[in-house]
Amino acid sequence: MFRCLKCGQGYREGATHCTKCGNLLYDQRNDTIGYEKPKLSLDKKFILKLILLLAFILFIMGIFSFISSCINNNAPEPKSIDQMTNKELNQFMEWKKEQEQKEYNSSSIKTSK
């Protein structure tokens, strides 16, 4: 037996109006039984998975980029020649001369053999 949604009066299957309040009756069983959630097609499922995969990859890349920038921010930046003091410039020039001398010595040894 079914009941009227407005007053709760019982009614038999097939009745169109409530005998107590006159409310229009309908088959309550068909409201929930016949409804099916629309299914996504294969293409839509594939596109959804692809979008989720790309979002995950971008998220991971963002994390690595953030970590990399944090690590690089802790390292001191190299100075340009204009920003070097005389002492630093002299040290650089001495280092450069030593490197050139090492290259010259290694190349002269190779050519002499």
Backbone hydrogen bonds in HBPLUS format (Angstrom, degrees):
<---DONOR---> <-ACCEPTOR-->    atom                        ^
c    i                          cat <-CA-CA->   ^        H-A-AA   ^      H-
h    n   atom  resd res      DA  || num        DHA   H-A  angle D-A-AA Bond
n    s   type  num  typ     dist DA aas  dist angle  dist       angle   num
A0002-PHE N   A0011-TYR O   3.23 MM   9  5.48 155.1  2.30 171.7 165.0     1
A0011-TYR N   A0002-PHE O   2.83 MM   9  5.48 152.5  1.90 147.3 149.8     2
A0004-CYS N   A0009-GLN O   2.80 MM   5  5.28 152.8  1.88 142.0 150.5     3
A0008-GLY N   A0004-CYS O   2.92 MM   4  4.63 133.8  2.14 118.9 131.5     4
A0015-ALA N   A0012-ARG O   3.24 MM   3  5.97 165.2  2.26 138.3 139.2     5
A0025-LEU N   A0016-THR O   2.74 MM   9  5.01 171.3  1.74 136.8 138.0     6
A0018-CYS N   A0023-ASN O   2.88 MM   5  5.22 153.5  1.95 145.1 154.0     7
A0022-GLY N   A0018-CYS O   3.02 MM   4  4.60 131.8  2.26 112.6 124.9     8
A0031-ASP N   A0028-GLN O   3.28 MM   3  5.43 147.7  2.40 100.3 109.2     9
A0033-ILE N   A0029-ARG O   3.21 MM   4  6.17 162.7  2.24 155.9 160.6    10
A0045-LYS N   A0041-SER O   3.02 MM   4  6.31 157.5  2.07 153.2 159.7    11
A0046-PHE N   A0042-LEU O   2.94 MM   4  6.13 158.8  1.98 148.6 154.4    12
A0047-ILE N   A0043-ASP O   2.94 MM   4  6.14 162.7  1.97 149.6 154.2    13
A0048-LEU N   A0044-LYS O   2.92 MM   4  6.02 157.8  1.97 144.4 150.8    14
A0049-LYS N   A0045-LYS O   2.92 MM   4  6.15 161.5  1.96 150.0 154.7    15
A0050-LEU N   A0046-PHE O   2.90 MM   4  6.09 155.2  1.96 147.9 155.3    16
A0051-ILE N   A0047-ILE O   2.92 MM   4  6.13 158.2  1.96 150.3 155.5    17
A0052-LEU N   A0048-LEU O   3.01 MM   4  6.23 161.5  2.04 149.2 154.3    18
A0053-LEU N   A0049-LYS O   2.90 MM   4  6.08 154.6  1.96 146.8 154.0    19
A0054-LEU N   A0050-LEU O   2.94 MM   4  6.16 162.3  1.97 150.1 154.5    20
A0055-ALA N   A0051-ILE O   2.93 MM   4  6.11 156.4  1.98 148.0 154.8    21
A0056-PHE N   A0052-LEU O   2.99 MM   4  6.17 154.3  2.05 144.4 151.1    22
A0057-ILE N   A0053-LEU O   2.94 MM   4  6.22 159.7  1.98 150.9 156.3    23
A0058-LEU N   A0054-LEU O   2.93 MM   4  6.13 164.0  1.96 150.7 155.0    24
A0059-PHE N   A0055-ALA O   2.95 MM   4  6.11 149.4  2.05 142.0 150.8    25
A0060-ILE N   A0056-PHE O   2.99 MM   4  6.28 160.1  2.03 152.4 156.6    26
A0061-MET N   A0057-ILE O   2.91 MM   4  6.16 161.2  1.95 152.3 157.9    27
A0062-GLY N   A0058-LEU O   2.91 MM   4  6.05 150.2  2.00 142.6 150.8    28
A0063-ILE N   A0059-PHE O   3.06 MM   4  6.39 150.0  2.16 145.3 152.9    29
A0064-PHE N   A0060-ILE O   3.04 MM   4  6.38 164.9  2.06 154.5 157.3    30
A0065-SER N   A0061-MET O   2.87 MM   4  6.04 156.2  1.93 147.9 155.1    31
A0066-PHE N   A0062-GLY O   2.91 MM   4  6.07 156.4  1.97 145.5 151.7    32
A0067-ILE N   A0063-ILE O   2.97 MM   4  6.23 163.7  2.00 153.8 157.9    33
A0068-SER N   A0064-PHE O   2.89 MM   4  6.02 160.9  1.93 147.6 153.3    34
A0069-SER N   A0065-SER O   2.92 MM   4  6.11 157.1  1.97 147.5 153.4    35
A0070-CYS N   A0066-PHE O   2.99 MM   4  6.23 149.7  2.09 145.6 154.0    36
A0071-ILE N   A0067-ILE O   3.00 MM   4  6.28 154.8  2.07 149.4 155.9    37
A0072-ASN N   A0068-SER O   2.94 MM   4  6.15 162.4  1.97 150.7 155.6    38
A0073-ASN N   A0069-SER O   2.95 MM   4  5.98 139.7  2.12 138.6 148.4    39
A0074-ASN N   A0071-ILE O   3.29 MM   3  5.58 143.8  2.43 102.3 111.7    40
A0075-ALA N   A0072-ASN O   3.31 MM   3  5.38 141.7  2.47  97.9 107.7    41
A0083-GLN N   A0080-SER O   3.01 MM   3  5.38 138.0  2.19 107.5 118.7    42
A0084-MET N   A0081-ILE O   3.30 MM   3  5.31 154.8  2.37 100.8 108.1    43
A0089-LEU N   A0085-THR O   2.84 MM   4  6.04 156.9  1.90 153.9 161.2    44
A0090-ASN N   A0086-ASN O   2.86 MM   4  6.05 157.0  1.92 149.5 155.2    45
A0091-GLN N   A0087-LYS O   2.96 MM   4  6.23 158.0  2.01 148.1 154.3    46
A0092-PHE N   A0088-GLU O   2.92 MM   4  6.13 153.4  1.99 144.3 151.8    47
A0093-MET N   A0089-LEU O   2.92 MM   4  6.16 157.9  1.97 147.7 153.7    48
A0094-GLU N   A0090-ASN O   2.94 MM   4  6.17 157.2  2.00 149.8 155.7    49
A0095-TRP N   A0091-GLN O   2.97 MM   4  6.16 159.6  2.01 146.2 151.9    50
A0096-LYS N   A0092-PHE O   2.86 MM   4  6.09 157.8  1.91 149.9 156.3    51
A0097-LYS N   A0093-MET O   2.94 MM   4  6.17 155.7  2.00 146.7 152.7    52
A0098-GLU N   A0094-GLU O   2.99 MM   4  6.23 158.5  2.03 148.8 154.5    53
A0099-GLN N   A0095-TRP O   2.96 MM   4  6.26 155.5  2.02 149.2 155.8    54
A0100-GLU N   A0096-LYS O   2.96 MM   4  6.21 159.1  2.00 149.4 155.0    55
A0101-GLN N   A0097-LYS O   2.85 MM   4  6.04 153.9  1.92 148.4 156.0    56
A0102-LYS N   A0098-GLU O   2.92 MM   4  6.16 155.0  1.98 147.0 153.5    57
A0103-GLU N   A0099-GLN O   2.99 MM   4  6.25 157.3  2.04 147.2 153.3    58
A0104-TYR N   A0100-GLU O   2.89 MM   4  6.08 157.8  1.94 146.8 153.2    59
A0105-ASN N   A0101-GLN O   2.85 MM   4  6.04 163.6  1.88 150.5 155.0    60
A0106-SER N   A0102-LYS O   2.93 MM   4  6.09 160.5  1.97 146.9 152.4    61
A0107-SER N   A0103-GLU O   2.92 MM   4  6.06 151.6  2.00 145.4 153.4    62
A0108-SER N   A0104-TYR O   2.86 MM   4  6.01 151.7  1.94 148.8 156.7    63
A0109-ILE N   A0105-ASN O   3.06 MM   4  6.17 147.4  2.17 143.2 151.0    64
A0110-LYS N   A0106-SER O   3.33 MM   4  6.44 153.8  2.41 135.6 141.7    65
A0111-THR N   A0107-SER O   3.12 MM   4  6.32 153.9  2.19 143.3 149.8    66
A0112-SER N   A0108-SER O   3.08 MM   4  6.07 141.8  2.23 137.7 146.6    67
